[in-house]
């Protein structure tokens, strides 16, 4: 049960193996993050394409104003219409 309190120094082989494992883990993490990002972008793209279009505001219909019959022709036409209507 005894032993010294110091840990044994790691060999060059162990250090190299840990370095390789760390690099592999970093590469896998980066690849996984790229995949997740691509999936998220696709989902956002699909959502925007499949989303219901926003309701367009329709412009109010133009109002038609009746011209006043103040011209000579307009007054003559109104008088003729009144005479026929009698």
Protein Blocks (a to p, Z undefined) as FASTA:
>chain_A
ZZcfbdcdddfklmmmmmmmmmmmmmmmmmmmmmmmmmmmmmmmmmmmmpccdddddddd
ddddddddfbfklmmmmmmmmmmmZZ
